[in-house]
Amino acid sequence: MSKTIAVNAGSSTLKFKLFDMPSEKVVAEGTIERIGEEMGHAKIKFGDGQKHEDEKPFKDHGAAVQYLLDQLIDLKIVQNYDEITAVGHRVVAGGEFFKDSAIINDDVIKKIDELSEYAPLHDPAELVGIKAFRKVLPNAFAVAVFDTSFHVNMPKKNALYSVPYEWYEKYGARKYGAHGTSHRYVAGRAAEMLGKPLKDLKLITMHIGAGASITAIKDGQSYDTSMGFSPLAGITMATRSGDVDPSLVAFMQEKLGVSSQKMISILNHDSGIKGLSGISPDMRDILAAANKGNKLAQLTIDIYVNRIVRYVGAYIAEMGGADAIVFTAGVGENSAPIRKMVTDQLSYFGIKIDQDKNQCHGVERDLSAADAKIKTLLIPTNEELMIVRDIERLRKQA
């Protein structure tokens, strides 16, 4: 039986899931962290609840890839490399060039490299991962799956900024969004749960994790999304600011005496709930602190929920209604308090959840109250499965 591996390479991490095909059964998954640092950490789950962990340095992504593939054999997850017949790579930025997932070849690699300026924190690391796997598994069918491709055909009225139009024509200045693979997956599952064709539904999907984005889906397509030119825009996130007045950015850059590159780093890594609360980037810590009476933690939660509600309300207005809203990703799947706060504020629209149903974590469920006018669904995301399915679709077309 052949196997397909789905890969998500970050700046210092490498995440993977290995699938038996065509059954789509996950046979192994894991993460290698702190790549390039003095000491790294690897964790692999496989078999019947078995785990392998290791502390060792990984000098670069190439070393991490080689270690991972060696462990797949040493742990007898695969007998040899030839069992892995396909590799799928998550790539954040595909610009307007990649409107769909793409079979990886030299031209695709070159284009991803050129597009790296649109996602400098993501694309370069993902490109290193692509090259590393290509070196070790040269005969595997390889595919790049782009976060932005789901959003690339959204209406121009929603994609463009109110800046000189030639900025778009010359430099590609527009909203690209992100998390497209996740939004695409949960939208498809929502349609199945509702028993209706996706093209006949108006959905608002909320990928609320460390990175977070909200997408309006109409006629089966991305209609609008909260992230912008980069994944920095939109709602409040774990360490990202979300929407900020550009004048404030210039003002604070001067006050702090920092470069534009440093300012972007602050907005990406030291802002969001981490920066607001001064406690943690983890919503669980913020909720715990608020429960103990920490007023700044409570304010952080209020701002976090406010930004989500603001986008959902705007998208209901943009689409002229909604059939369902969907919670997914880390906070969306696991935080009953946040789901309750968000839906309570959206009750005006006929969004109402059953509080007993809401007491769950990471399970697919219709949370709607019996008298809700707009459904509320909890759907765990599965980006890796979408990557695998894109591979099979493109393999059949090749």
Phi, psi and omega in degrees: 000131182280159181232149178236136179248131176257129189236137176230104182262124173258185183297327179224019182225161173217113178251149180208158166223135180251125184247139164283136179238143011266012184290340183066022178279131178282121181256343177196151175205158181179183183217139168245123186243162177059042175293134180089354178265177184299323179219129179253173180223132179239138177222127179231128175253136182202171175059217182264073179077016180280149180225145174231127177231149184209140174247116178195159178283142172239108189294330179199180181295329178298317178294323179294318179296314180297318178299313181301312182293323176297319181292327178300325177280313182300325180274003178061031174283324170229155179276325178202168184298333183297340177295333180272101186264351181209148179228131176242132183245128171285129176233130186290303190253119175245004181055208174270353183288316183261101179269358179205170173299156187223142173291128186282126171218186183299321180294319179295318178299316179298318182291320177299320178298317180295329182274359184299333180294341177281338178215069187295341178275347189238302189303318180300318179294321180294325178293323176298317178298318179300312183293323181293316178292324181296325180291318184277326180239067186295337183264357181286144175287118187245137183226140172257128179246119190262132177300329187273343190297328180295333185262351194295335181258018177298155181306141181303327181298335178262338184273331187264149176267160180274065179231170180311129185300330181294340174298323177288315183295318186271324191237001179071028181285105181197175175278125178252333180070184177199184181058022184300324180295320178292313180299321180295318181295309185290331176295317178297318178294323178300317179298319178295318180295325181274350178069032181224153176297140180303323183293346181261006186246153169247115185236151170235112183258131184244100176271096187246093177232211175299312165267146186216139176210153180238135183231134171269128182239121184226136181058030178079006184235157172294123182259324176198156180210155189280324177290156189244231177301327176227172178287007181279335185277166173108223185278167175297134182238188183300308180233356180263144186289330194075201185300131178219140175300124180303330179295325177296321180298313179295320179299311182288330177298319179290317181297320183275344181065043182242163178284165177297324178297318178294321180296317177297323178297318178298316181293331180275323192245342186235018183243214180059210182292334176295311182289320181295313187277329187070014185249304190190156172275358185263121183299331178299320178292323181291318178297318180296318179294319179297321179295338178266006175097009178289113186290325179290325175296318179295320177298320178301315178298317181299317179294316180303310181293320180303317183292323177296311181300320181301314181289317180299315179299318179297320182288327174299318178294316181300318185271353182072039180121177178206147175271328182199153167247149185232128172264135175208174181073181193311301180287316181300323182278332193242350184253095176300320179299317180294318178301319180295314181298317180295310184290328176300320181285344180260009184299334178306326182275359183090018175270121184210131181248155174277119187294332176290317178296329184288346180278069181210165182223120169064025177242143180290126185198144169276114183269000190295142169288159184300326184260015180291139178271332176240128183288148172240120184243143170252117182227108176302133181285159178210074182296324181296322178295322177296321177300314180299318181291326175295321177301312182296321179296315181288329178295322178291330180277338185293000000 
